[in-house]
Amino acid sequence: MATSMNKGAWRDRLADWWAGAWRWALLAVGTVLATYFLLDRAGKGALVTGIVLAALVVGAVLTMSKPLAIALMAMPALFVAQRAGIGGADVSASDVALAAAFGTAVLLGSRPYSRELRAMLWFNFGYQFATLITVIVNPFAQNTIEWFHAWLLISGALIVGWAIGRGGYARWAFTAMLITGCVLAAGTVVSGVLQYAGGNLGPVYPWIPLPMHKNFVGTALAFVALIAYVNPPWAELSQRWTRPALWLLLIAIVMSQSRQAWIGLVVSVLVIAVRRGGQSKLILLLVIPAVWLTVSMVLEQLDSQNRHNSTFQRLEWFREVYAYWKHAPIFGHGLRFWYVDDTVPYQPPQAELEVVASAGLFGLAAFFIMWVGFVMVLRRIDKVYGTLALAVILSRIVQAQFDLFWAGVQTSVPFVIAGICLGALALQRSTDASGTREPGSAASPGPPGLSRALPYDRAVGRAAGER
């Protein structure tokens, strides 16, 4: 009897959901098809653009009832690195989604910003001011465009995340990121199994659901894995699915054989363990494959004496970029200089090398100050909120020691996550001050009775007990 009643209740809920959802599905499909044909069916670029725009259109319609709907709908699109194909512009679907979310956050997000967010915005402003000089000294279009793009990737992403967290939508945003990460991880695993079946045990470059570079998918999934691993109690994510999601993400990262992703993940987990005041079994599970993967691949490439493998190629690029930087040591050659200078037709494969060649010593000093400032701000806030934010930010700077730093998805996603953490902290403070949940928040910032003054381990333990 009870079983039949439960089935009837679920059927009623499903019918109620579909009564409203079919309109959004029809609107989304129509937008995808319209964009695909308007762009003259330009392959996957048009299809990806259509899907991203469909999500933003649905979010725009929902904004009447949910002010931050566009920002929330943009969360999955932040992980799409494919070119958007809009008017021939060299922008990714992630950039389009972030710009739309940023506009929503500025117009409809809560104010005033918290002191921690303002501090991080000021540190980024210092770097932007330093690079503005190289924009003036080196007047070319890509230089100016990248200046605005770089600002959006950090300050814009922080503001988007803060608006979501402050509005009480942290759970929704993290859930969207976790689902997106699991889809990408499942595609990587399937691609890897098919590749291994053909006898190729090398790094996996997944083509499901879209073609992706191994370093892209590895670093992007590392950020999502940190959400699942930290699982902050105020986000109210159930461990019944975050734990299996974590294992899926880790397997996909291993199969990608992205060294920078693993090393960044290991450093982040070490920081998390220290801040929690204990040890973590996950550290050993990460350290062992990370050391094996890095050492074995580097030694193999050195022994091969193949001057075209990644190790020798990077060493050669280091030498060439260093020689190129010496021609403009103070203010650099301009952001994205490799797009306009045929003598250096590749991007510098390391963050500080990229910055010093692009913005000179002046820009490099501002870059160091910005990152030290970020770490100091996040280190001082409540561990319940600051641990995840600090972990993803550190993971990104460690990853960038082995590749380009100013890459859309890999830079914007960790700062959106950090912004959500800061916004959730601001919401908790407001709730503590008023004693009530603010109108419009989608969920409480944490389980009932959870005080931000609790130590991290006690907070996690209490949250797990109340789930």
SETOR-938941 format. One line per field, with one value per residue (C-alpha): residue in three letters; x, y, z. Coordinates in nm, 2 decimals, decimal comma. Example, Ala and Ser with C-alpha at 12.3 -4.5 7.8 and 13.67 -1.06 7.14 Angstrom:
residues 2
residu <- ALA  SER
x <- 1,23  1,37
y <- -0,45  -0,11
z <- 0,78  0,71
end
This chain:
residues 467
residu <- MET  ALA  THR  SER  MET  ASN  LYS  GLY  ALA  TRP  ARG  ASP  ARG  LEU  ALA  ASP  TRP  TRP  ALA  GLY  ALA  TRP  ARG  TRP  ALA  LEU  LEU  ALA  VAL  GLY  THR  VAL  LEU  ALA  THR  TYR  PHE  LEU  LEU  ASP  ARG  ALA  GLY  LYS  GLY  ALA  LEU  VAL  THR  GLY  ILE  VAL  LEU  ALA  ALA  LEU  VAL  VAL  GLY  ALA  VAL  LEU  THR  MET  SER  LYS  PRO  LEU  ALA  ILE  ALA  LEU  MET  ALA  MET  PRO  ALA  LEU  PHE  VAL  ALA  GLN  ARG  ALA  GLY  ILE  GLY  GLY  ALA  ASP  VAL  SER  ALA  SER  ASP  VAL  ALA  LEU  ALA  ALA  ALA  PHE  GLY  THR  ALA  VAL  LEU  LEU  GLY  SER  ARG  PRO  TYR  SER  ARG  GLU  LEU  ARG  ALA  MET  LEU  TRP  PHE  ASN  PHE  GLY  TYR  GLN  PHE  ALA  THR  LEU  ILE  THR  VAL  ILE  VAL  ASN  PRO  PHE  ALA  GLN  ASN  THR  ILE  GLU  TRP  PHE  HIS  ALA  TRP  LEU  LEU  ILE  SER  GLY  ALA  LEU  ILE  VAL  GLY  TRP  ALA  ILE  GLY  ARG  GLY  GLY  TYR  ALA  ARG  TRP  ALA  PHE  THR  ALA  MET  LEU  ILE  THR  GLY  CYS  VAL  LEU  ALA  ALA  GLY  THR  VAL  VAL  SER  GLY  VAL  LEU  GLN  TYR  ALA  GLY  GLY  ASN  LEU  GLY  PRO  VAL  TYR  PRO  TRP  ILE  PRO  LEU  PRO  MET  HIS  LYS  ASN  PHE  VAL  GLY  THR  ALA  LEU  ALA  PHE  VAL  ALA  LEU  ILE  ALA  TYR  VAL  ASN  PRO  PRO  TRP  ALA  GLU  LEU  SER  GLN  ARG  TRP  THR  ARG  PRO  ALA  LEU  TRP  LEU  LEU  LEU  ILE  ALA  ILE  VAL  MET  SER  GLN  SER  ARG  GLN  ALA  TRP  ILE  GLY  LEU  VAL  VAL  SER  VAL  LEU  VAL  ILE  ALA  VAL  ARG  ARG  GLY  GLY  GLN  SER  LYS  LEU  ILE  LEU  LEU  LEU  VAL  ILE  PRO  ALA  VAL  TRP  LEU  THR  VAL  SER  MET  VAL  LEU  GLU  GLN  LEU  ASP  SER  GLN  ASN  ARG  HIS  ASN  SER  THR  PHE  GLN  ARG  LEU  GLU  TRP  PHE  ARG  GLU  VAL  TYR  ALA  TYR  TRP  LYS  HIS  ALA  PRO  ILE  PHE  GLY  HIS  GLY  LEU  ARG  PHE  TRP  TYR  VAL  ASP  ASP  THR  VAL  PRO  TYR  GLN  PRO  PRO  GLN  ALA  GLU  LEU  GLU  VAL  VAL  ALA  SER  ALA  GLY  LEU  PHE  GLY  LEU  ALA  ALA  PHE  PHE  ILE  MET  TRP  VAL  GLY  PHE  VAL  MET  VAL  LEU  ARG  ARG  ILE  ASP  LYS  VAL  TYR  GLY  THR  LEU  ALA  LEU  ALA  VAL  ILE  LEU  SER  ARG  ILE  VAL  GLN  ALA  GLN  PHE  ASP  LEU  PHE  TRP  ALA  GLY  VAL  GLN  THR  SER  VAL  PRO  PHE  VAL  ILE  ALA  GLY  ILE  CYS  LEU  GLY  ALA  LEU  ALA  LEU  GLN  ARG  SER  THR  ASP  ALA  SER  GLY  THR  ARG  GLU  PRO  GLY  SER  ALA  ALA  SER  PRO  GLY  PRO  PRO  GLY  LEU  SER  ARG  ALA  LEU  PRO  TYR  ASP  ARG  ALA  VAL  GLY  ARG  ALA  ALA  GLY  GLU  ARG
x <- 0,00  0,27  0,48  0,19  0,13  0,50  0,49  0,18  0,34  0,65  0,43  0,25  0,58  0,71  0,39  0,41  0,77  0,71  0,41  0,66  0,98  0,86  0,84  1,20  1,31  1,13  1,28  1,63  1,60  1,47  1,76  2,02  1,87  1,83  2,20  2,32  2,15  2,23  2,60  2,56  2,60  2,96  3,03  3,07  3,15  2,80  2,65  2,84  2,75  2,38  2,38  2,55  2,31  2,02  2,12  2,16  1,83  1,65  1,83  1,73  1,36  1,39  1,56  1,21  1,16  1,52  1,74  2,07  1,93  2,17  2,47  2,35  2,28  2,63  2,80  2,82  2,92  3,22  3,38  3,34  3,66  3,55  3,54  3,20  3,21  3,03  3,11  3,46  3,57  3,83  3,63  3,54  3,19  3,33  3,41  3,06  2,90  3,13  3,06  2,68  2,71  2,92  2,66  2,39  2,60  2,68  2,32  2,13  2,38  2,38  2,59  2,80  3,08  3,26  3,60  3,77  3,62  3,72  4,07  4,11  3,96  4,21  4,50  4,38  4,34  4,71  4,80  4,57  4,72  5,07  4,96  4,78  5,12  5,23  4,90  4,99  5,35  5,26  4,95  4,80  4,44  4,51  4,70  4,40  4,14  4,34  4,37  3,99  3,98  4,24  4,04  3,72  3,89  3,98  3,78  3,48  3,48  3,52  3,22  3,01  3,09  3,03  2,69  2,59  2,72  2,58  2,24  2,23  2,27  2,61  2,45  2,30  2,62  2,84  2,59  2,60  2,98  2,99  2,74  2,93  3,26  3,12  3,00  3,34  3,50  3,27  3,36  3,73  3,69  3,50  3,75  4,04  3,89  3,84  4,20  4,34  4,15  4,34  4,67  4,75  4,83  4,94  4,76  4,39  4,27  3,89  3,66  3,34  3,13  3,37  3,73  3,95  4,33  4,46  4,58  4,25  4,04  4,28  4,31  3,93  3,84  4,09  3,89  3,57  3,74  3,84  3,47  3,38  3,67  3,63  3,25  3,20  2,91  2,74  2,70  2,48  2,61  2,52  2,82  2,61  2,70  3,00  3,21  3,14  3,18  3,53  3,65  3,52  3,69  4,02  4,01  3,96  4,25  4,48  4,38  4,45  4,80  4,81  5,11  5,02  4,67  4,80  5,07  4,83  4,58  4,85  4,95  4,59  4,51  4,82  4,70  4,35  4,50  4,71  4,42  4,20  4,47  4,50  4,61  4,43  4,45  4,38  4,72  4,89  4,65  4,74  5,11  5,20  5,06  5,17  5,53  5,53  5,36  5,59  5,92  5,87  5,74  6,02  6,29  6,15  6,15  6,51  6,63  6,47  6,68  6,39  6,43  6,06  5,90  5,74  6,03  6,29  6,04  5,96  6,33  6,38  6,08  6,22  6,54  6,38  6,13  6,40  6,61  6,30  6,21  6,56  6,46  6,18  6,27  6,07  5,73  5,73  5,61  5,24  4,97  4,93  5,24  5,28  4,97  5,14  5,51  5,61  5,94  5,77  5,47  5,38  5,26  5,51  5,47  5,49  5,31  5,58  5,76  5,44  5,39  5,75  5,76  5,42  5,43  5,80  5,95  5,69  5,41  5,58  5,62  5,25  5,17  5,37  5,20  4,86  4,91  5,06  4,77  4,52  4,68  4,69  4,33  4,20  4,43  4,29  3,92  3,72  3,85  3,49  3,46  3,83  3,97  3,81  3,88  4,25  4,28  4,15  4,35  4,67  4,59  4,57  4,90  5,08  4,93  5,05  5,41  5,38  5,17  5,01  4,83  4,58  4,37  3,99  3,84  4,14  4,16  3,79  3,66  3,88  3,80  3,43  3,46  3,66  3,40  3,12  3,30  3,34  2,97  2,86  3,07  2,90  2,56  2,64  2,75  2,44  2,22  2,41  2,36  1,98  1,90  1,69  1,74  1,74  1,45  1,54  1,81  1,76  1,91  2,04  2,42  2,47  2,29  2,09  2,29  2,62  2,82  3,10  3,31  3,33  3,66  3,66  3,66  3,37  3,17  3,21  3,13  2,82  2,70  2,76  2,56  2,27  2,24
y <- 0,00  0,24  0,15  0,22  0,55  0,65  0,55  0,76  1,06  1,03  1,01  1,33  1,51  1,40  1,52  1,86  1,90  1,81  2,05  2,34  2,18  2,10  2,48  2,53  2,22  2,35  2,69  2,54  2,31  2,60  2,82  2,55  2,48  2,85  2,92  2,62  2,72  3,10  3,01  2,81  2,48  2,55  2,21  2,17  2,53  2,63  2,34  2,43  2,80  2,70  2,49  2,77  3,03  2,81  2,78  3,16  3,22  2,99  3,16  3,50  3,40  3,25  3,57  3,72  3,47  3,38  3,69  3,49  3,23  3,33  3,30  2,95  2,83  2,95  2,71  2,41  2,62  2,75  2,41  2,43  2,54  2,51  2,82  2,99  3,08  3,41  3,65  3,50  3,62  3,41  3,36  3,03  2,92  2,96  3,32  3,39  3,22  3,40  3,74  3,68  3,56  3,86  4,11  3,93  3,94  4,31  4,41  4,18  4,05  4,17  4,45  4,57  4,33  4,18  4,31  3,99  4,01  4,38  4,30  4,04  4,27  4,54  4,30  4,20  4,58  4,63  4,36  4,51  4,85  4,71  4,53  4,84  5,00  4,72  4,77  5,13  5,05  4,77  4,89  4,59  4,45  4,12  4,30  4,53  4,24  4,02  4,29  4,29  3,91  3,87  4,10  3,91  3,57  3,68  3,98  3,89  3,53  3,63  3,87  3,59  3,34  3,59  3,69  3,32  3,24  3,56  3,48  3,14  2,94  2,77  2,42  2,47  2,60  2,33  2,06  2,19  2,19  1,83  1,70  1,87  1,73  1,38  1,40  1,50  1,24  0,96  1,07  1,05  0,71  0,58  0,74  0,59  0,24  0,24  0,37  0,11  -0,16  -0,06  -0,11  0,26  0,31  0,67  0,99  1,00  1,29  1,24  1,30  1,24  1,46  1,70  1,68  1,79  1,82  1,60  1,89  2,08  1,79  1,70  2,05  2,12  1,79  1,86  2,17  1,97  1,69  1,94  2,04  1,68  1,61  1,91  1,90  2,21  2,16  2,49  2,37  2,08  1,83  1,47  1,24  0,95  1,09  1,33  1,03  0,82  1,13  1,19  0,85  0,89  1,22  1,08  0,79  1,02  1,25  0,94  0,83  1,18  1,15  1,53  1,58  1,94  1,84  1,57  1,79  2,07  1,83  1,68  2,03  2,12  1,81  1,86  2,21  2,08  1,81  2,07  2,31  2,03  1,94  1,58  1,34  1,21  0,87  1,04  1,20  0,87  0,77  1,10  1,12  0,77  0,80  1,17  1,09  0,78  0,97  1,27  1,09  0,80  1,02  1,27  1,00  0,82  1,14  1,23  0,88  0,88  1,18  1,28  1,65  1,69  1,54  1,76  1,78  1,89  2,11  2,30  2,34  2,48  2,72  2,84  2,93  3,10  3,30  3,41  3,54  3,71  3,88  4,05  4,27  4,43  4,35  4,62  4,64  4,32  4,26  4,28  4,03  3,74  3,86  3,52  3,59  3,88  3,79  3,52  3,47  3,33  3,14  2,96  3,04  3,04  2,71  2,85  3,12  3,35  3,32  3,41  3,71  3,84  3,81  3,97  4,25  4,26  4,28  4,54  4,31  4,01  4,20  4,29  3,92  3,80  4,07  3,96  3,60  3,66  3,88  3,62  3,35  3,59  3,69  3,33  3,20  3,43  3,37  3,10  2,76  2,63  2,87  2,94  2,59  2,51  2,86  2,84  2,49  2,57  2,89  2,71  2,43  2,67  2,85  2,51  2,39  2,70  2,62  2,37  2,55  2,88  3,06  3,29  3,01  3,07  2,76  2,68  3,03  3,13  2,81  2,82  3,19  3,13  2,86  3,09  3,37  3,13  3,05  3,42  3,49  3,20  3,34  3,68  3,52  3,34  3,66  3,84  3,55  3,55  3,92  3,91  3,58  3,49  3,37  3,65  3,66  3,51  3,27  2,93  2,74  2,81  2,86  2,55  2,29  2,41  2,50  2,52  2,81  2,96  2,97  2,59  2,43  2,27  1,91  1,97  2,15  1,87  1,60  1,78  1,83  1,47  1,36  1,57  1,46
z <- 0,00  0,10  -0,20  -0,44  -0,27  -0,31  -0,68  -0,72  -0,55  -0,78  -1,09  -0,97  -0,91  -1,25  -1,42  -1,24  -1,34  -1,71  -1,72  -1,70  -1,83  -2,18  -2,26  -2,15  -2,35  -2,66  -2,62  -2,58  -2,88  -3,09  -2,99  -3,07  -3,42  -3,50  -3,40  -3,59  -3,92  -3,88  -3,85  -4,17  -3,99  -3,92  -3,76  -3,38  -3,33  -3,43  -3,23  -2,92  -2,96  -3,00  -2,68  -2,48  -2,61  -2,54  -2,18  -2,15  -2,32  -2,08  -1,80  -1,93  -1,93  -1,58  -1,46  -1,40  -1,11  -1,03  -1,06  -1,10  -1,34  -1,62  -1,39  -1,27  -1,63  -1,73  -1,48  -1,71  -2,01  -1,82  -1,89  -2,27  -2,43  -2,80  -3,01  -3,01  -3,37  -3,34  -3,62  -3,66  -3,32  -3,14  -2,82  -2,65  -2,53  -2,18  -2,24  -2,37  -2,07  -1,82  -1,98  -1,96  -1,60  -1,51  -1,65  -1,45  -1,13  -1,17  -1,24  -1,01  -0,75  -0,39  -0,26  -0,09  -0,16  0,14  0,25  0,14  -0,21  -0,23  -0,13  -0,40  -0,66  -0,56  -0,59  -0,94  -1,02  -0,94  -1,19  -1,45  -1,40  -1,45  -1,77  -1,90  -1,95  -2,19  -2,37  -2,43  -2,52  -2,76  -2,95  -3,13  -3,12  -2,95  -2,67  -2,59  -2,62  -2,39  -2,13  -2,09  -2,12  -1,84  -1,61  -1,68  -1,60  -1,25  -1,12  -1,34  -1,22  -0,86  -0,89  -1,06  -0,78  -0,51  -0,64  -0,65  -0,31  -0,15  -0,31  -0,15  -0,47  -0,38  -0,38  -0,72  -0,87  -0,72  -0,83  -1,18  -1,18  -1,04  -1,29  -1,58  -1,44  -1,42  -1,78  -1,90  -1,68  -1,81  -2,17  -2,08  -1,93  -2,23  -2,47  -2,27  -2,27  -2,65  -2,69  -2,46  -2,65  -2,96  -2,78  -2,71  -2,34  -2,38  -2,25  -2,33  -2,55  -2,50  -2,79  -2,59  -2,56  -2,74  -2,84  -2,56  -2,48  -2,21  -2,00  -2,04  -1,92  -1,65  -1,50  -1,53  -1,36  -1,08  -0,97  -0,97  -0,77  -0,51  -0,47  -0,42  -0,18  0,04  0,02  0,24  0,48  0,39  0,03  0,16  -0,10  -0,02  0,03  -0,13  -0,47  -0,41  -0,31  -0,62  -0,83  -0,67  -0,77  -1,13  -1,15  -1,02  -1,26  -1,55  -1,44  -1,41  -1,76  -1,91  -1,77  -1,71  -1,49  -1,41  -1,30  -1,07  -0,91  -0,86  -0,70  -0,47  -0,35  -0,28  -0,09  0,12  0,20  0,29  0,52  0,70  0,75  0,88  1,13  1,03  0,77  0,46  0,30  -0,03  -0,02  -0,07  -0,34  -0,52  -0,45  -0,57  -0,92  -0,94  -0,87  -1,09  -1,38  -1,36  -1,31  -1,54  -1,83  -1,79  -1,77  -2,07  -2,28  -2,17  -2,25  -2,59  -2,70  -2,92  -2,96  -3,04  -2,73  -2,47  -2,23  -2,48  -2,66  -2,34  -2,26  -2,61  -2,57  -2,23  -2,40  -2,69  -2,48  -2,25  -2,54  -2,68  -2,34  -2,33  -2,62  -2,40  -2,04  -1,85  -2,02  -2,23  -2,59  -2,52  -2,42  -2,66  -2,85  -3,02  -3,23  -3,41  -3,40  -3,64  -3,48  -3,16  -3,30  -2,98  -2,63  -2,34  -2,16  -1,80  -1,61  -1,50  -1,83  -2,01  -1,79  -1,80  -2,18  -2,22  -1,95  -1,86  -1,51  -1,41  -1,49  -1,33  -1,00  -1,00  -1,08  -0,77  -0,55  -0,68  -0,60  -0,26  -0,18  -0,29  -0,07  0,23  0,20  0,16  0,43  0,69  0,65  0,83  0,73  0,68  0,38  0,30  0,26  -0,08  -0,21  -0,11  -0,25  -0,60  -0,63  -0,52  -0,76  -1,05  -0,98  -0,94  -1,27  -1,44  -1,36  -1,64  -1,90  -2,00  -1,72  -1,90  -2,04  -2,02  -1,85  -1,64  -1,50  -1,46  -1,30  -0,98  -0,93  -0,97  -0,70  -0,47  -0,53  -0,43  -0,11  -0,03  -0,11  0,11  0,40  0,35  0,35  0,67  0,84  0,73  0,86  1,19  1,22  1,14  1,29  0,99  0,64  0,39  0,14  -0,20  -0,09  -0,24  0,05  0,39  0,40  0,61  0,81  1,11  1,41  1,21  1,33  1,13  1,44  1,46  1,37  1,02  1,14  1,39  1,13  0,87  1,13  1,25  0,89  0,80  1,11  1,02  0,65
end
